[in-house]
Amino acid sequence: MKPWAKGCTGTCKGQQLARTTQRTLWRRRRAAGSRRWVVGRGQSIQKKVGKLRRLVPGGDGLTADRLFMKTAGYIMFLKLKLNLLQSLSKMYKL
């Protein structure tokens, strides 16, 4: 039995209306998101790459493929740093 149908034989108008409303909202969000993505696609990707360039040290002036490689390395560095700090914290019981 589906969670929304508990105690209802399918004729509960409130639950049926809620399901219809949820479907309608989902469709609208999907349609709005797809329109926004198609219209502003290039700009939003450029903005995201620009933000990534500012976040990654030494990311300025790199091509996108080199930026992604540098980002992967930076993520690994941050994970290593986090593990080191967690180990030191456990060792000194901080």
Beta strands, then each sheet from edge to edge (+ up, - down):
end
